[in-house]
Amino acid sequence: MFRKRLLMLAAGLVCLCIIGVRAQDYPIMDRIAAKVVEKYQSSSCQQLAAQRSQRPTGRREEMEERAVRMLHEDPRMREEFINRVAAPIANKLFECGLIP
């Protein structure tokens, strides 16, 4: 019984260490992903529907292009970014009826 608990504790600590290391790999991507998720979670369905039809302009457009370029150039970063933002975005869009 004690060995089983010790093994589970050790496995949990290893997982936490891996997660901590992965989070430190891409600090800029971490901030961008958090911003994207926060935007979707704090926006109303009406705001999201209106934003879908608008193109970004000026500085925002440049920043988005730079972020997309970074994701194209680094497949590991892209995978990590998509893993972080996909579920929250998809859930919000589904709740709003913006995806079937």
Gaussian input, Z-matrix of N, CA and C with variables (Angstrom, degrees):
# hf/3-21g

backbone

0 1
 N
 C     1     B1
 C     2     B2     1     A1
 N     3     B3     2     A2     1     D1
 C     4     B4     3     A3     2     D2
 C     5     B5     4     A4     3     D3
 N     6     B6     5     A5     4     D4
 C     7     B7     6     A6     5     D5
 C     8     B8     7     A7     6     D6
 N     9     B9     8     A8     7     D7
 C    10    B10     9     A9     8     D8
 C    11    B11    10    A10     9     D9
 N    12    B12    11    A11    10    D10
 C    13    B13    12    A12    11    D11
 C    14    B14    13    A13    12    D12
 N    15    B15    14    A14    13    D13
 C    16    B16    15    A15    14    D14
 C    17    B17    16    A16    15    D15
 N    18    B18    17    A17    16    D16
 C    19    B19    18    A18    17    D17
 C    20    B20    19    A19    18    D18
 N    21    B21    20    A20    19    D19
 C    22    B22    21    A21    20    D20
 C    23    B23    22    A22    21    D21
 N    24    B24    23    A23    22    D22
 C    25    B25    24    A24    23    D23
 C    26    B26    25    A25    24    D24
 N    27    B27    26    A26    25    D25
 C    28    B28    27    A27    26    D26
 C    29    B29    28    A28    27    D27
 N    30    B30    29    A29    28    D28
 C    31    B31    30    A30    29    D29
 C    32    B32    31    A31    30    D30
 N    33    B33    32    A32    31    D31
 C    34    B34    33    A33    32    D32
 C    35    B35    34    A34    33    D33
 N    36    B36    35    A35    34    D34
 C    37    B37    36    A36    35    D35
 C    38    B38    37    A37    36    D36
 N    39    B39    38    A38    37    D37
 C    40    B40    39    A39    38    D38
 C    41    B41    40    A40    39    D39
 N    42    B42    41    A41    40    D40
 C    43    B43    42    A42    41    D41
 C    44    B44    43    A43    42    D42
 N    45    B45    44    A44    43    D43
 C    46    B46    45    A45    44    D44
 C    47    B47    46    A46    45    D45
 N    48    B48    47    A47    46    D46
 C    49    B49    48    A48    47    D47
 C    50    B50    49    A49    48    D48
 N    51    B51    50    A50    49    D49
 C    52    B52    51    A51    50    D50
 C    53    B53    52    A52    51    D51
 N    54    B54    53    A53    52    D52
 C    55    B55    54    A54    53    D53
 C    56    B56    55    A55    54    D54
 N    57    B57    56    A56    55    D55
 C    58    B58    57    A57    56    D56
 C    59    B59    58    A58    57    D57
 N    60    B60    59    A59    58    D58
 C    61    B61    60    A60    59    D59
 C    62    B62    61    A61    60    D60
 N    63    B63    62    A62    61    D61
 C    64    B64    63    A63    62    D62
 C    65    B65    64    A64    63    D63
 N    66    B66    65    A65    64    D64
 C    67    B67    66    A66    65    D65
 C    68    B68    67    A67    66    D66
 N    69    B69    68    A68    67    D67
 C    70    B70    69    A69    68    D68
 C    71    B71    70    A70    69    D69
 N    72    B72    71    A71    70    D70
 C    73    B73    72    A72    71    D71
 C    74    B74    73    A73    72    D72
 N    75    B75    74    A74    73    D73
 C    76    B76    75    A75    74    D74
 C    77    B77    76    A76    75    D75
 N    78    B78    77    A77    76    D76
 C    79    B79    78    A78    77    D77
 C    80    B80    79    A79    78    D78
 N    81    B81    80    A80    79    D79
 C    82    B82    81    A81    80    D80
 C    83    B83    82    A82    81    D81
 N    84    B84    83    A83    82    D82
 C    85    B85    84    A84    83    D83
 C    86    B86    85    A85    84    D84
 N    87    B87    86    A86    85    D85
 C    88    B88    87    A87    86    D86
 C    89    B89    88    A88    87    D87
 N    90    B90    89    A89    88    D88
 C    91    B91    90    A90    89    D89
 C    92    B92    91    A91    90    D90
 N    93    B93    92    A92    91    D91
 C    94    B94    93    A93    92    D92
 C    95    B95    94    A94    93    D93
 N    96    B96    95    A95    94    D94
 C    97    B97    96    A96    95    D95
 C    98    B98    97    A97    96    D96
 N    99    B99    98    A98    97    D97
 C   100   B100    99    A99    98    D98
 C   101   B101   100   A100    99    D99
 N   102   B102   101   A101   100   D100
 C   103   B103   102   A102   101   D101
 C   104   B104   103   A103   102   D102
 N   105   B105   104   A104   103   D103
 C   106   B106   105   A105   104   D104
 C   107   B107   106   A106   105   D105
 N   108   B108   107   A107   106   D106
 C   109   B109   108   A108   107   D107
 C   110   B110   109   A109   108   D108
 N   111   B111   110   A110   109   D109
 C   112   B112   111   A111   110   D110
 C   113   B113   112   A112   111   D111
 N   114   B114   113   A113   112   D112
 C   115   B115   114   A114   113   D113
 C   116   B116   115   A115   114   D114
 N   117   B117   116   A116   115   D115
 C   118   B118   117   A117   116   D116
 C   119   B119   118   A118   117   D117
 N   120   B120   119   A119   118   D118
 C   121   B121   120   A120   119   D119
 C   122   B122   121   A121   120   D120
 N   123   B123   122   A122   121   D121
 C   124   B124   123   A123   122   D122
 C   125   B125   124   A124   123   D123
 N   126   B126   125   A125   124   D124
 C   127   B127   126   A126   125   D125
 C   128   B128   127   A127   126   D126
 N   129   B129   128   A128   127   D127
 C   130   B130   129   A129   128   D128
 C   131   B131   130   A130   129   D129
 N   132   B132   131   A131   130   D130
 C   133   B133   132   A132   131   D131
 C   134   B134   133   A133   132   D132
 N   135   B135   134   A134   133   D133
 C   136   B136   135   A135   134   D134
 C   137   B137   136   A136   135   D135
 N   138   B138   137   A137   136   D136
 C   139   B139   138   A138   137   D137
 C   140   B140   139   A139   138   D138
 N   141   B141   140   A140   139   D139
 C   142   B142   141   A141   140   D140
 C   143   B143   142   A142   141   D141
 N   144   B144   143   A143   142   D142
 C   145   B145   144   A144   143   D143
 C   146   B146   145   A145   144   D144
 N   147   B147   146   A146   145   D145
 C   148   B148   147   A147   146   D146
 C   149   B149   148   A148   147   D147
 N   150   B150   149   A149   148   D148
 C   151   B151   150   A150   149   D149
 C   152   B152   151   A151   150   D150
 N   153   B153   152   A152   151   D151
 C   154   B154   153   A153   152   D152
 C   155   B155   154   A154   153   D153
 N   156   B156   155   A155   154   D154
 C   157   B157   156   A156   155   D155
 C   158   B158   157   A157   156   D156
 N   159   B159   158   A158   157   D157
 C   160   B160   159   A159   158   D158
 C   161   B161   160   A160   159   D159
 N   162   B162   161   A161   160   D160
 C   163   B163   162   A162   161   D161
 C   164   B164   163   A163   162   D162
 N   165   B165   164   A164   163   D163
 C   166   B166   165   A165   164   D164
 C   167   B167   166   A166   165   D165
 N   168   B168   167   A167   166   D166
 C   169   B169   168   A168   167   D167
 C   170   B170   169   A169   168   D168
 N   171   B171   170   A170   169   D169
 C   172   B172   171   A171   170   D170
 C   173   B173   172   A172   171   D171
 N   174   B174   173   A173   172   D172
 C   175   B175   174   A174   173   D173
 C   176   B176   175   A175   174   D174
 N   177   B177   176   A176   175   D175
 C   178   B178   177   A177   176   D176
 C   179   B179   178   A178   177   D177
 N   180   B180   179   A179   178   D178
 C   181   B181   180   A180   179   D179
 C   182   B182   181   A181   180   D180
 N   183   B183   182   A182   181   D181
 C   184   B184   183   A183   182   D182
 C   185   B185   184   A184   183   D183
 N   186   B186   185   A185   184   D184
 C   187   B187   186   A186   185   D185
 C   188   B188   187   A187   186   D186
 N   189   B189   188   A188   187   D187
 C   190   B190   189   A189   188   D188
 C   191   B191   190   A190   189   D189
 N   192   B192   191   A191   190   D190
 C   193   B193   192   A192   191   D191
 C   194   B194   193   A193   192   D192
 N   195   B195   194   A194   193   D193
 C   196   B196   195   A195   194   D194
 C   197   B197   196   A196   195   D195
 N   198   B198   197   A197   196   D196
 C   199   B199   198   A198   197   D197
 C   200   B200   199   A199   198   D198
 N   201   B201   200   A200   199   D199
 C   202   B202   201   A201   200   D200
 C   203   B203   202   A202   201   D201
 N   204   B204   203   A203   202   D202
 C   205   B205   204   A204   203   D203
 C   206   B206   205   A205   204   D204
 N   207   B207   206   A206   205   D205
 C   208   B208   207   A207   206   D206
 C   209   B209   208   A208   207   D207
 N   210   B210   209   A209   208   D208
 C   211   B211   210   A210   209   D209
 C   212   B212   211   A211   210   D210
 N   213   B213   212   A212   211   D211
 C   214   B214   213   A213   212   D212
 C   215   B215   214   A214   213   D213
 N   216   B216   215   A215   214   D214
 C   217   B217   216   A216   215   D215
 C   218   B218   217   A217   216   D216
 N   219   B219   218   A218   217   D217
 C   220   B220   219   A219   218   D218
 C   221   B221   220   A220   219   D219
 N   222   B222   221   A221   220   D220
 C   223   B223   222   A222   221   D221
 C   224   B224   223   A223   222   D222
 N   225   B225   224   A224   223   D223
 C   226   B226   225   A225   224   D224
 C   227   B227   226   A226   225   D225
 N   228   B228   227   A227   226   D226
 C   229   B229   228   A228   227   D227
 C   230   B230   229   A229   228   D228
 N   231   B231   230   A230   229   D229
 C   232   B232   231   A231   230   D230
 C   233   B233   232   A232   231   D231
 N   234   B234   233   A233   232   D232
 C   235   B235   234   A234   233   D233
 C   236   B236   235   A235   234   D234
 N   237   B237   236   A236   235   D235
 C   238   B238   237   A237   236   D236
 C   239   B239   238   A238   237   D237
 N   240   B240   239   A239   238   D238
 C   241   B241   240   A240   239   D239
 C   242   B242   241   A241   240   D240
 N   243   B243   242   A242   241   D241
 C   244   B244   243   A243   242   D242
 C   245   B245   244   A244   243   D243
 N   246   B246   245   A245   244   D244
 C   247   B247   246   A246   245   D245
 C   248   B248   247   A247   246   D246
 N   249   B249   248   A248   247   D247
 C   250   B250   249   A249   248   D248
 C   251   B251   250   A250   249   D249
 N   252   B252   251   A251   250   D250
 C   253   B253   252   A252   251   D251
 C   254   B254   253   A253   252   D252
 N   255   B255   254   A254   253   D253
 C   256   B256   255   A255   254   D254
 C   257   B257   256   A256   255   D255
 N   258   B258   257   A257   256   D256
 C   259   B259   258   A258   257   D257
 C   260   B260   259   A259   258   D258
 N   261   B261   260   A260   259   D259
 C   262   B262   261   A261   260   D260
 C   263   B263   262   A262   261   D261
 N   264   B264   263   A263   262   D262
 C   265   B265   264   A264   263   D263
 C   266   B266   265   A265   264   D264
 N   267   B267   266   A266   265   D265
 C   268   B268   267   A267   266   D266
 C   269   B269   268   A268   267   D267
 N   270   B270   269   A269   268   D268
 C   271   B271   270   A270   269   D269
 C   272   B272   271   A271   270   D270
 N   273   B273   272   A272   271   D271
 C   274   B274   273   A273   272   D272
 C   275   B275   274   A274   273   D273
 N   276   B276   275   A275   274   D274
 C   277   B277   276   A276   275   D275
 C   278   B278   277   A277   276   D276
 N   279   B279   278   A278   277   D277
 C   280   B280   279   A279   278   D278
 C   281   B281   280   A280   279   D279
 N   282   B282   281   A281   280   D280
 C   283   B283   282   A282   281   D281
 C   284   B284   283   A283   282   D282
 N   285   B285   284   A284   283   D283
 C   286   B286   285   A285   284   D284
 C   287   B287   286   A286   285   D285
 N   288   B288   287   A287   286   D286
 C   289   B289   288   A288   287   D287
 C   290   B290   289   A289   288   D288
 N   291   B291   290   A290   289   D289
 C   292   B292   291   A291   290   D290
 C   293   B293   292   A292   291   D291
 N   294   B294   293   A293   292   D292
 C   295   B295   294   A294   293   D293
 C   296   B296   295   A295   294   D294
 N   297   B297   296   A296   295   D295
 C   298   B298   297   A297   296   D296
 C   299   B299   298   A298   297   D297

   B1=1.4462
   B2=1.5312
   B3=1.3409
   B4=1.4579
   B5=1.5244
   B6=1.3376
   B7=1.4601
   B8=1.5205
   B9=1.3258
   B10=1.4599
   B11=1.5373
   B12=1.3126
   B13=1.4628
   B14=1.5227
   B15=1.3138
   B16=1.4563
   B17=1.5240
   B18=1.3138
   B19=1.4632
   B20=1.5286
   B21=1.3311
   B22=1.4567
   B23=1.5267
   B24=1.3241
   B25=1.4529
   B26=1.5291
   B27=1.3218
   B28=1.4631
   B29=1.5240
   B30=1.3342
   B31=1.4587
   B32=1.5316
   B33=1.3238
   B34=1.4638
   B35=1.5128
   B36=1.3343
   B37=1.4575
   B38=1.5262
   B39=1.3178
   B40=1.4644
   B41=1.5213
   B42=1.3370
   B43=1.4678
   B44=1.5249
   B45=1.3242
   B46=1.4640
   B47=1.5213
   B48=1.3080
   B49=1.4674
   B50=1.5196
   B51=1.3093
   B52=1.4714
   B53=1.5129
   B54=1.3192
   B55=1.4621
   B56=1.5272
   B57=1.3263
   B58=1.4583
   B59=1.5144
   B60=1.3012
   B61=1.4615
   B62=1.5230
   B63=1.3316
   B64=1.4673
   B65=1.5189
   B66=1.3290
   B67=1.4617
   B68=1.5300
   B69=1.3257
   B70=1.4554
   B71=1.5251
   B72=1.3294
   B73=1.4598
   B74=1.5244
   B75=1.3179
   B76=1.4585
   B77=1.5317
   B78=1.3174
   B79=1.4651
   B80=1.5300
   B81=1.3224
   B82=1.4647
   B83=1.5168
   B84=1.3313
   B85=1.4612
   B86=1.5214
   B87=1.3230
   B88=1.4642
   B89=1.5258
   B90=1.3394
   B91=1.4704
   B92=1.5211
   B93=1.3277
   B94=1.4680
   B95=1.5276
   B96=1.3224
   B97=1.4628
   B98=1.5225
   B99=1.3145
   B100=1.4706
   B101=1.5261
   B102=1.3396
   B103=1.4636
   B104=1.5240
   B105=1.3232
   B106=1.4645
   B107=1.5269
   B108=1.3152
   B109=1.4696
   B110=1.5240
   B111=1.3388
   B112=1.4631
   B113=1.5258
   B114=1.3292
   B115=1.4699
   B116=1.5269
   B117=1.3086
   B118=1.4641
   B119=1.5233
   B120=1.3088
   B121=1.4558
   B122=1.5246
   B123=1.3198
   B124=1.4632
   B125=1.5261
   B126=1.3290
   B127=1.4687
   B128=1.5197
   B129=1.3121
   B130=1.4618
   B131=1.5235
   B132=1.3116
   B133=1.4660
   B134=1.5246
   B135=1.3226
   B136=1.4620
   B137=1.5306
   B138=1.3225
   B139=1.4588
   B140=1.5257
   B141=1.3210
   B142=1.4663
   B143=1.5208
   B144=1.3267
   B145=1.4675
   B146=1.5290
   B147=1.3250
   B148=1.4664
   B149=1.5318
   B150=1.3205
   B151=1.4627
   B152=1.5195
   B153=1.3142
   B154=1.4706
   B155=1.5147
   B156=1.3360
   B157=1.4635
   B158=1.5262
   B159=1.3314
   B160=1.4613
   B161=1.5238
   B162=1.3195
   B163=1.4619
   B164=1.5196
   B165=1.3281
   B166=1.4667
   B167=1.5290
   B168=1.3151
   B169=1.4631
   B170=1.5205
   B171=1.3112
   B172=1.4614
   B173=1.5075
   B174=1.3070
   B175=1.4765
   B176=1.5238
   B177=1.3226
   B178=1.4670
   B179=1.5299
   B180=1.3297
   B181=1.4655
   B182=1.5288
   B183=1.3312
   B184=1.4646
   B185=1.5297
   B186=1.3389
   B187=1.4655
   B188=1.5247
   B189=1.3192
   B190=1.4668
   B191=1.5228
   B192=1.3344
   B193=1.4652
   B194=1.5225
   B195=1.3331
   B196=1.4693
   B197=1.5246
   B198=1.3221
   B199=1.4649
   B200=1.5227
   B201=1.3212
   B202=1.4624
   B203=1.5224
   B204=1.3229
   B205=1.4752
   B206=1.5262
   B207=1.3370
   B208=1.4683
   B209=1.5270
   B210=1.3284
   B211=1.4638
   B212=1.5256
   B213=1.3339
   B214=1.4644
   B215=1.5309
   B216=1.3147
   B217=1.4637
   B218=1.5263
   B219=1.3115
   B220=1.4616
   B221=1.5372
   B222=1.3397
   B223=1.4623
   B224=1.5342
   B225=1.3261
   B226=1.4744
   B227=1.5298
   B228=1.3256
   B229=1.4557
   B230=1.5297
   B231=1.3259
   B232=1.4696
   B233=1.5201
   B234=1.3136
   B235=1.4597
   B236=1.5257
   B237=1.3191
   B238=1.4585
   B239=1.5364
   B240=1.3288
   B241=1.4627
   B242=1.5329
   B243=1.3113
   B244=1.4669
   B245=1.5247
   B246=1.3149
   B247=1.4714
   B248=1.5294
   B249=1.3122
   B250=1.4680
   B251=1.5244
   B252=1.3290
   B253=1.4654
   B254=1.5238
   B255=1.3096
   B256=1.4654
   B257=1.5246
   B258=1.3084
   B259=1.4686
   B260=1.5324
   B261=1.3309
   B262=1.4673
   B263=1.5326
   B264=1.3466
   B265=1.4671
   B266=1.5166
   B267=1.3180
   B268=1.4707
   B269=1.5296
   B270=1.3204
   B271=1.4653
   B272=1.5236
   B273=1.3339
   B274=1.4624
   B275=1.5249
   B276=1.3398
   B277=1.4609
   B278=1.5086
   B279=1.3153
   B280=1.4686
   B281=1.5277
   B282=1.3454
   B283=1.4638
   B284=1.5227
   B285=1.3405
   B286=1.4570
   B287=1.5245
   B288=1.3201
   B289=1.4532
   B290=1.5196
   B291=1.3257
   B292=1.4546
   B293=1.5140
   B294=1.3228
   B295=1.4641
   B296=1.5365
   B297=1.3220
   B298=1.4857
   B299=1.5142
   A1=110.33
   A2=116.52
   A3=121.43
   A4=110.75
   A5=116.84
   A6=121.65
   A7=111.04
   A8=114.99
   A9=120.14
   A10=110.18
   A11=116.87
   A12=121.07
   A13=111.20
   A14=115.96
   A15=120.76
   A16=110.37
   A17=116.71
   A18=121.36
   A19=110.75
   A20=117.36
   A21=121.04
   A22=110.56
   A23=117.38
   A24=121.72
   A25=110.09
   A26=116.81
   A27=121.13
   A28=110.77
   A29=117.23
   A30=121.04
   A31=110.49
   A32=117.13
   A33=121.11
   A34=112.33
   A35=116.74
   A36=120.60
   A37=111.56
   A38=116.95
   A39=120.81
   A40=109.61
   A41=116.97
   A42=121.08
   A43=111.04
   A44=116.98
   A45=120.24
   A46=111.61
   A47=116.53
   A48=120.16
   A49=110.71
   A50=116.84
   A51=120.91
   A52=109.91
   A53=117.18
   A54=120.80
   A55=110.16
   A56=117.29
   A57=120.99
   A58=112.19
   A59=117.70
   A60=121.78
   A61=110.10
   A62=117.42
   A63=120.34
   A64=111.34
   A65=117.48
   A66=120.82
   A67=110.50
   A68=117.13
   A69=120.61
   A70=112.38
   A71=117.99
   A72=121.01
   A73=111.93
   A74=117.55
   A75=122.20
   A76=111.44
   A77=118.37
   A78=119.03
   A79=113.56
   A80=118.01
   A81=120.63
   A82=109.74
   A83=116.54
   A84=120.42
   A85=110.63
   A86=117.41
   A87=121.11
   A88=110.53
   A89=115.73
   A90=119.97
   A91=111.12
   A92=116.98
   A93=120.31
   A94=109.85
   A95=117.30
   A96=120.94
   A97=110.72
   A98=116.99
   A99=120.57
   A100=110.75
   A101=116.28
   A102=120.96
   A103=111.36
   A104=116.01
   A105=120.57
   A106=110.12
   A107=116.80
   A108=120.91
   A109=109.81
   A110=117.05
   A111=120.69
   A112=110.78
   A113=116.81
   A114=120.76
   A115=110.50
   A116=116.62
   A117=119.79
   A118=111.44
   A119=117.95
   A120=120.53
   A121=112.60
   A122=117.83
   A123=120.20
   A124=113.25
   A125=118.20
   A126=121.22
   A127=110.95
   A128=114.91
   A129=119.47
   A130=108.93
   A131=116.17
   A132=120.51
   A133=110.56
   A134=117.13
   A135=121.02
   A136=110.95
   A137=116.73
   A138=120.46
   A139=111.03
   A140=116.97
   A141=120.15
   A142=110.97
   A143=117.03
   A144=120.46
   A145=110.11
   A146=117.85
   A147=121.31
   A148=111.09
   A149=116.87
   A150=120.72
   A151=112.17
   A152=117.40
   A153=120.10
   A154=111.79
   A155=116.98
   A156=120.20
   A157=112.54
   A158=117.87
   A159=121.39
   A160=111.22
   A161=115.97
   A162=121.89
   A163=108.49
   A164=118.08
   A165=119.28
   A166=109.87
   A167=116.70
   A168=120.64
   A169=110.07
   A170=115.22
   A171=122.18
   A172=114.45
   A173=114.86
   A174=122.04
   A175=111.53
   A176=116.87
   A177=120.16
   A178=110.86
   A179=115.98
   A180=120.20
   A181=110.57
   A182=116.99
   A183=121.19
   A184=111.26
   A185=115.88
   A186=119.86
   A187=110.79
   A188=117.02
   A189=120.12
   A190=110.82
   A191=117.13
   A192=120.47
   A193=111.12
   A194=116.23
   A195=120.54
   A196=110.86
   A197=116.69
   A198=120.38
   A199=110.72
   A200=117.33
   A201=120.88
   A202=110.29
   A203=116.98
   A204=120.50
   A205=110.33
   A206=117.15
   A207=120.75
   A208=110.39
   A209=117.18
   A210=120.51
   A211=111.73
   A212=116.79
   A213=120.05
   A214=111.15
   A215=116.33
   A216=120.78
   A217=113.68
   A218=117.94
   A219=121.27
   A220=110.33
   A221=117.55
   A222=120.76
   A223=113.80
   A224=118.04
   A225=120.07
   A226=111.04
   A227=115.58
   A228=119.66
   A229=110.06
   A230=115.96
   A231=120.43
   A232=110.44
   A233=117.50
   A234=121.07
   A235=111.16
   A236=116.35
   A237=121.16
   A238=110.76
   A239=116.77
   A240=121.19
   A241=110.90
   A242=116.31
   A243=120.38
   A244=110.33
   A245=117.47
   A246=120.22
   A247=111.60
   A248=117.31
   A249=120.66
   A250=113.13
   A251=117.81
   A252=119.14
   A253=114.41
   A254=118.52
   A255=120.71
   A256=113.34
   A257=117.96
   A258=120.35
   A259=112.52
   A260=119.80
   A261=118.40
   A262=113.10
   A263=116.34
   A264=119.14
   A265=110.38
   A266=116.84
   A267=120.30
   A268=110.99
   A269=117.66
   A270=120.24
   A271=111.59
   A272=117.40
   A273=120.67
   A274=110.49
   A275=117.20
   A276=120.37
   A277=111.27
   A278=117.67
   A279=121.28
   A280=110.72
   A281=116.09
   A282=120.75
   A283=111.84
   A284=116.24
   A285=121.11
   A286=112.99
   A287=117.06
   A288=120.01
   A289=112.71
   A290=117.05
   A291=120.68
   A292=112.76
   A293=117.03
   A294=122.04
   A295=106.64
   A296=116.87
   A297=119.20
   A298=113.42
   D1=-48.89
   D2=-179.91
   D3=-62.67
   D4=-40.85
   D5=179.75
   D6=-63.01
   D7=-39.45
   D8=-179.84
   D9=-63.57
   D10=-44.73
   D11=178.96
   D12=-65.06
   D13=-41.34
   D14=178.91
   D15=-62.66
   D16=-43.22
   D17=178.02
   D18=-62.55
   D19=-43.52
   D20=179.62
   D21=-64.25
   D22=-40.32
   D23=178.46
   D24=-63.78
   D25=-44.52
   D26=179.45
   D27=-62.44
   D28=-43.23
   D29=178.79
   D30=-62.57
   D31=-40.60
   D32=177.84
   D33=-63.09
   D34=-41.86
   D35=178.94
   D36=-65.28
   D37=-39.12
   D38=177.56
   D39=-62.01
   D40=-45.08
   D41=179.11
   D42=-60.49
   D43=-43.70
   D44=179.13
   D45=-63.32
   D46=-39.03
   D47=178.22
   D48=-64.48
   D49=-43.18
   D50=179.46
   D51=-62.93
   D52=-45.13
   D53=179.31
   D54=-61.41
   D55=-42.27
   D56=179.07
   D57=-62.85
   D58=-41.36
   D59=178.64
   D60=-66.49
   D61=-44.28
   D62=-179.87
   D63=-62.90
   D64=-37.74
   D65=-179.66
   D66=-66.03
   D67=-32.43
   D68=-179.67
   D69=-79.07
   D70=-14.89
   D71=-179.45
   D72=-64.33
   D73=-36.25
   D74=-172.76
   D75=-134.12
   D76=70.92
   D77=-176.75
   D78=-62.84
   D79=-36.28
   D80=178.24
   D81=-67.06
   D82=-45.10
   D83=178.68
   D84=-61.91
   D85=-36.56
   D86=177.61
   D87=-57.96
   D88=-46.86
   D89=-179.13
   D90=-66.31
   D91=-40.85
   D92=-179.97
   D93=-64.67
   D94=-46.17
   D95=-179.76
   D96=-61.38
   D97=-42.72
   D98=179.00
   D99=-62.60
   D100=-39.81
   D101=178.71
   D102=-65.06
   D103=-43.11
   D104=-179.67
   D105=-63.04
   D106=-47.92
   D107=-179.44
   D108=-62.05
   D109=-44.03
   D110=-179.73
   D111=-62.18
   D112=-39.55
   D113=179.36
   D114=-60.30
   D115=-46.84
   D116=-178.95
   D117=-68.39
   D118=-39.74
   D119=-178.06
   D120=-71.36
   D121=-29.33
   D122=-177.50
   D123=-94.70
   D124=-9.92
   D125=-179.37
   D126=-86.68
   D127=146.59
   D128=174.47
   D129=-78.67
   D130=165.18
   D131=178.31
   D132=-61.82
   D133=-38.11
   D134=179.19
   D135=-64.50
   D136=-41.23
   D137=178.30
   D138=-63.84
   D139=-43.14
   D140=-179.86
   D141=-64.76
   D142=-41.38
   D143=178.93
   D144=-62.52
   D145=-41.91
   D146=179.52
   D147=-67.03
   D148=-39.77
   D149=-178.07
   D150=-68.83
   D151=-27.53
   D152=-179.60
   D153=-62.89
   D154=-30.41
   D155=-176.67
   D156=-89.01
   D157=-7.06
   D158=-178.02
   D159=-99.08
   D160=142.85
   D161=172.60
   D162=-93.45
   D163=141.05
   D164=176.06
   D165=-66.42
   D166=149.74
   D167=179.92
   D168=-130.90
   D169=159.18
   D170=174.11
   D171=61.19
   D172=-133.96
   D173=-175.91
   D174=-61.85
   D175=-38.69
   D176=179.65
   D177=-61.24
   D178=-40.71
   D179=178.96
   D180=-63.62
   D181=-43.29
   D182=179.10
   D183=-61.73
   D184=-43.48
   D185=-179.33
   D186=-64.71
   D187=-42.28
   D188=179.59
   D189=-65.12
   D190=-41.28
   D191=178.26
   D192=-62.04
   D193=-41.23
   D194=179.38
   D195=-65.27
   D196=-41.61
   D197=179.47
   D198=-65.55
   D199=-42.72
   D200=179.01
   D201=-64.53
   D202=-39.76
   D203=177.71
   D204=-61.16
   D205=-42.96
   D206=178.02
   D207=-60.09
   D208=-42.09
   D209=-179.25
   D210=-67.46
   D211=-34.05
   D212=176.90
   D213=-68.10
   D214=-35.41
   D215=-175.34
   D216=-80.27
   D217=-21.56
   D218=-175.87
   D219=-127.95
   D220=95.71
   D221=-177.17
   D222=-59.22
   D223=-34.57
   D224=178.66
   D225=-66.85
   D226=-41.63
   D227=178.13
   D228=-64.75
   D229=-42.71
   D230=178.96
   D231=-59.53
   D232=-44.97
   D233=179.43
   D234=-61.00
   D235=-44.72
   D236=179.60
   D237=-63.45
   D238=-43.35
   D239=179.65
   D240=-61.94
   D241=-48.61
   D242=-178.60
   D243=-64.07
   D244=-40.18
   D245=177.67
   D246=-60.04
   D247=-32.66
   D248=-177.92
   D249=-81.61
   D250=-36.33
   D251=-171.93
   D252=-101.25
   D253=-20.75
   D254=-171.67
   D255=-60.53
   D256=-51.24
   D257=-176.15
   D258=-64.67
   D259=-48.55
   D260=179.22
   D261=-61.19
   D262=-40.16
   D263=179.76
   D264=-67.03
   D265=-47.93
   D266=-178.34
   D267=-61.38
   D268=-41.56
   D269=178.85
   D270=-62.22
   D271=-44.15
   D272=-179.49
   D273=-64.72
   D274=-45.55
   D275=179.92
   D276=-63.45
   D277=-36.23
   D278=177.34
   D279=-66.68
   D280=-45.21
   D281=177.82
   D282=-58.70
   D283=-34.92
   D284=-178.38
   D285=-84.83
   D286=-4.66
   D287=-178.90
   D288=75.21
   D289=20.25
   D290=-179.50
   D291=-90.22
   D292=-10.65
   D293=169.33
   D294=-134.89
   D295=148.95
   D296=-176.90
   D297=-66.46

